[in-house]
C-alpha cells in the first residue's frame, strides 16, 4: 500500500441497525473530515445472516466503505476479520460505532502497527459505560455527543477526564419557517418507533387529549421500528388512526419537505437522548419543540423551558397535551420559541461546529500518549466443535467448511456490547438522573464541570 499522506481513520459500524441519528451523523461527518484532511472511510461489518452492508449502501450509495466480513458469527472470527481490515487499510485511528470488538481487535495487533482507538458514545445506556470500563486500559479516547455521557464516561466508564471529548452532533441550516395551514394542527414525531427509550406509546394519550379538547389535530410519524405494530394497534383502539399518518422511513434529505414543512410542532417523548439530531434539525427549520425533559437534557442545557422549547416531565402526557394546546392558541409563544431555537442552533449545533469538534477530538487522540494493550480472552463457543478443538483450530475449520454459529440475531452476530451491562439498571438511572440535574462541579475534577477535556466545548 502506498505511503500515507493524510491520517487515516476507520469508522467501524453495524450494517444491520445503522439507522436514524447515527446514519445522519455519518452522512455529514465522513465527507466533512475528508475535506478537513482525513482519509476517512466507513467499515461496515458483515455477518452470515443479519449484517448485510448492501442494505445500507442502497440507501447511501456514495459512501466510501469497506466490508468487514465474519461468516462464522463467533467472537474469534469477528476479531480476526477486524485485524485483517486493519492490516489491509492501515488506519491510524479506529473509531468504534457500537462495535466494541473493534477496540479488542486493535489491542491484539502488534504495537508497531496498532491503531489508536476512539469509542464513539451516542447513548445513555448502562452497557455502554460497562464496556468503557472493561476496555478502558486500551482506549485512547472517548468522544461523547452529550455532556451527561461525558460525566458518565468518567464515573462509570473509568476513563480519565483528559481522554474524554465532547463532540455534539449537528445539522445544516434550513429554509425560513413558513406559516402552515391553520385549520389542521400538525404535530410531528421523527425517530425510531420503540417504547423503552422513545416511549412512543405516549403519543396516543397526547393525541387523544388534543382531540378531546376540540383541536383538529393530526400526527405525522416519520420512522419505523420494532413497536410500530403495537403503536398502530393502540391508535386503532383509541379511534385515532384516521388522524395519524405513518410515513415509514424518510431519508434525512426528504425530512424537511415531507415533515418539517408541515409541522406546527415537533414532539419528543423520550426517556433519554444524547441529542437528538431531530431537535437540532427542528431548530434549524424553526419548528417549535415540545419535549420531555429527558435524561441527557439537563447539563446539556440546550433546551430551556419557555425560551426555546416547551418541556414536560417524562411520561406526563397531560402536561404535554396542555403545552401543545397553549402553543396552538398562542402565536406569540410560537414566534418566541422559533427565534430562540434558531439562535441555539446557530450557536451550538451547526454542521461545521460538529465536524470541527470531532476533528479536534480525533487529532488529540493521535497526538496523545498511546494506551497499553490489555489482553482480552475471547469467549469460547458452546458447541461440540469447540469442546474437542482449541479455539483457533475450531474457527479455522468453521471457515473451511462454511459452518456458522447458532442464530442469535443481529446483536449476537456483531454485538453492540461485550459486557451486556454490569450495573443494576435502577442504580444506573439513579446515578444518571442525579448527574444530569446536578450543577455541582464534575466528579471527574475537570475545570469545565462536564467531564470533558478542556478545549472541546
N, C-alpha and C positions, 0 to 999 in steps of 0.2 A: 504494500500500500504506500502511495507517495507521502512524502513528509508533510505534516500538518502545518498550515499557515494560520489557521484560526482555531480557537479552543473548540473542542467537540463535546457536545452534550447529548446524551441519550435519555429520553423520557420513556420509562418502561411502564406500560399501561395495559389494563384488561380490555380486550376487544368485545367481551360479552356484555359488559354493563358500563361502557364508556358513553354515558348519556348526560343530558341536561347541562348543568353548570360546568362539569368537567370538560365536556366536549367544546362548549363555548370558549372556555379558558384556553384550551389548546389551540383552537381555531385562530385566536389572535396572538397568542404568546409565541408560538413557533416561528411564524413569519416575522414578528417583531424582533425576536432575538437574532434571527438571520440578518435582518437589516442592521442590527447593532454589533455585528462582527462575530457571531457564533455560527458554528456548523451544527445546527440543531436538527434532530431527527426523532421521529416517534417510533419506538419499538413496541409493536402490538403482539402480545402473547397469543399463541395458538395452541389449541388442545384437540384431543381426539373427538370430542362430541359437542362442546358448547362454545368455546372461544374460536370464532371464525373472523379473522381480520377483514375478509371481503365484505362482510356485512357493514362494518364501519366505513370501509373505503368506498362503498357505493354511495354513501351519503357525503363523504369527504374525499372526493376523488383526487384533489390536488395536493393532499398532504404528502410530505416526504417521509417515507416509513420503511421499516424492515420488519420481517416476521421473525418471531422467536418461538419456534415450534417444539413442543413436547408432546409426543403422541402416546406416551405411556401413562401419563397422568399421575406420576409419582413425584415425590419431593426431590429425589436424587436426579430424576430426569429433568425436572424444571431447572434445577441449578446447573446441570450440565448444559442445557440449551442456552441459558443466560451467559455462562462463561464463554461458550462458543461465539455468541453475539459480541461480547466484549473483545474477544480475540480478533474477530473479523473487522469490527468497526473501530476499535481502539479509542474509546471515548476517554476524555479527560475527566468527565463528570457524568455520573449516573443519577438520575432523579427517579425515585420510586413514586409512582402514582397508584397507590393501593395494591402494589405487588411487593411485599416485604422480602420475598425470595430474592429480589434483585439486589438487596443490601447484603444478604448472606452470600450470594454468589460472588459479589465483589470482594468480600472479605476472604474468600477462598482462593483468590488469584495471588500469584507471586507478587511480592512487594514492588518489584521493578516495573510491573505492568498494571498494578492495581489502580483502578479509577477512584477518584473521590466520590463520596456518596452524599446525597441530599434527600431527606424524607419530606415529601410534599404533603402537608396536613390540611385537608379540606373538610374536616369533620370534627364534631364534638361527640365522640363515642369512646367508651372505656377501652375497647380493644385496640384503638389507635395508640393510646398512651401506654398501654401494657406492652405493645410491640416496640414502642420507642425505648422503654426501659430495658427490654430484652436485647435490643440492638444497639444500645447507647454506646458501648465501647467501640463500635465500628462505624458509628455515624459521624460524618464530618460536619453535618449541619441539619437543621430542621427549618423549613420555611412554612409559616402559617398564614392563612388568609384572614385570620381573625385574632384580635388581641387576647380574648379569653383562651383560645387554643395555645397562644404563646405562653401564658401563665401555666396552663395545664401541662405543657411540654416539660417545664422545669419541675413542677411539683409532683406530677405523677410519672412523667416520662423520663425523669432524672437526667435531662440534657442540660449541660452547663449554659447559663444565660448568654454567654458570648457566642454560642453556636446556634442560637435561636433567632430567626429573622422574621420580621413582619412584612408580608408581601401580599397585599389585598388584590382581589380581582377588580377588573374594570370593564368599561364598555365604551362604545362610540357615542359622540354627541348625536342628537336626533333633530328631527324637524320640529318646528314650533307646534305647541299643543293647539288642536283645533276643537272648537266647541262642538259637542255631539248632539244627537237627536234628544231633545228634552222630553219627548214622550216616553221613551224607554230608558230606565236607569240600568246601565250595563256595568256589571261587576265582573272583573277578570280574575281568573286563577291560572297561573302558569307554573308548572312544576310536575314532579313525579306524583302519581296517584297511589299513595300508600299511607297507611294510618299511623304507624309507630312514630315516625318523625314528623310527617307533614300534617297529620291529623285532618285528613281530607273529609272525614265524616262530619266534621264541624260545619262544613259548607251547607249541609242540609237544614239544620235548625236555623242557621243565619238567614238563608233564603226564605225559609218558612215564615220567620218573623217579619221580614220585609214585606212579603205579600199580604200577611195578615194585617199590616198597617195601611194597606191600600196602595202600596207602591207598585207601579207597573215595572217590575224588575226582571232582568234576565241575567243568567250566569254564563260566561264564556269560559270553557275549560280547555286549556292547551296543554297536552301532555298525556302520557299513558303510564301504566304501572300495574303492580300486582293486585291492587284493590279496586281497579276500575269497575269490574262486575259488581262488587259489593256496593260501591258508591251509586251505580245506576239503580240497583235494587232499592236502596234507601230513598233515592229521589222518587222512584216509582211509587213506593209505599206512601210517600208524603203527597202524592199527586202533583209533582212538580216537574216531571220530565219534559213537558212542553215549554218550560221556562229555562231549560239548560241546553246548551249547545256543546257537545263533545267534539272538539276539533281534532283529537288524536295528536300524534307527533307533528309539531310545526317547527320547521327549521328556524334557527336564530335569525337568518336573513329575512324570513317571512313574518316573524312575530310582530314587528311594527305595523305592517299593513293589515294583518289578519286579526290582531288582538288589540294592541295599544291604540290604534286609530279609532277604535270603537269604545274604548273603556272609559267610564266615568270614575273608576277606582280600581286599584289592584288590591286584592285581598290575600293576606298571608295568615295561615292558621297554625304555623309550625310549633313544635316543641323546642327545637334548636335549629340554628343556622350558623354558617360561618360567613355568609353574605346576607341574603343570596344575591346572585348576579341579577336576577329578575327585578329586584328592588332598585339596583343602580340603573338598570335599563328604564324602569318606570320613571325614575327621577329625571333621566335624560330626555324622556318623552313628555315630561310634565304631567304625568298621570298621578293623581293623588293616591297616597298609600294608606291603607287601613290594615294594621298588622298586630298580631300577638306580640307581646313583649317577650319574645322567645329567648331561650338561653343562648347567649352569644351576642345579644343586642345591648347588654349593659355597659361594660367598659369599652366596647367598640365606640359607643356614644355617637353613632351616625344618625339614629332615629331619635328625634326629640319630640315628645308628645305636644301636639297642638302648634308646633313650629314648622316641622317639615313632614309630619306623619300623625296619624291618629293611632294610639296604641291601646290595646285591651289585654287583660290578664289571659294567660294561656288557658284555653278551654272555655272562656267566658263568652258564650255565644250571644247572650242577652246584650252585654255591653257592646260587642262587635256590631250587632244589628242596629243598636242605638246610634253608634258612631256613623254608620253608613246612612242612616236616616238624617242625621244632622248635616252630613256632607251634601246629601240630596237637597236639603232645604236651604242651605246657606252658600250661595255662590261666592260670597266674600271669603268664607273659610277655605273653599277650594282654591281660590286665586292665591291666597297667602301660602297654602301648602305647596302649590306648584312653584311659586317664586323661590321659596326657601329650599325646596328639594333640588332645584336646578343648581343653586349655589353649592349645596353639599356635594352634588355630583362633580361639579367643576373643580372644587377644592380638593377632593379626595379620591374619586373613583373613575377618572378618565382612563382610557386605554393606555395612553402614554405614561401616566404615573404608574400603572400596574406593571407594564413591561420594564420600566426603569427600576422598580423595586425588586423584581425577580432577577434582573440583570445584576444589580448590586449584590444581592444575596449570593448568587452563583459565583461571582468573581471573588467575593470574600472567602467562600469555601475553598476555591482554588489557591488563594494566596495564603490561607491559614496553614497551621501545622497539621499534617495528616494524623488521623487517629490510627491506633494499632488495629490489628486484625484479630478478632476473637475467634476461637474455634467453635464452630457450630456442628453439632452432631445431628444429621438428618434422621427423621423418624423412619423406622422400618415399616414396610408394608406388611399388613397382616394377611398374608396369603401363603398357600402351600409352597410356592416357588421360593419365597423369602425364608421359609423355615428350613430349607435344605441347601440354600446357596448364600454366600456372602452378598451384601447389598450391591456392590459393583457388578458382580457376575450375574446376579438376578436381573439387574437393569439392562445389561448388555444382551442377555437372552431375550428380554422383552422386545428390545429394539429389533433384533434379528428376526424374531418370529411374528412381530406385529401385535403382541399381546398387550392388552390395556388393563389398567386397574378398574375396579368396580366403579360404576357411575355414581358419583357423589355430588353431581350438579356443578354449575359454573364455579361456585365458591370452593368446591373441593378440587376441581381440576387445576385452577390457579387461585389459591386462597388470597383473600384480601387481608387476612390476619394470620400470623403464625402462633399467636398465643390464645386467641379466642376471648381475650379479656381476663384479667386476673383480679379485678376489683369488683366487689359487690356492687351491683347496679345502684342500689339505694344510696350507698356510701358515695359512689361516683357522682351521682346527681346532686347530692348534698354539697360536696366539695365544689362542683362546677357552679351551682347557683350562688354559693357563698362568695366565690371569687368574682363572679360576674357582677354581683351587686356591691362589691367592696370598693371603696375609694381609698383604702389604705395603701401604703407602698407595697410594691410587689414582694411576695415572699422570696423571690429569687435575688433580691438585693440590687436590681439594676436601677440605674438613675432615671429611667423613663417611667417606671411604675407599671409596666405592662408585660414584663417578662421577655422583651425583645432586645436584640442587640442595638446599642445606640447607632444612629445614622441611617436606620432603615425604617423611619416612621412615615 
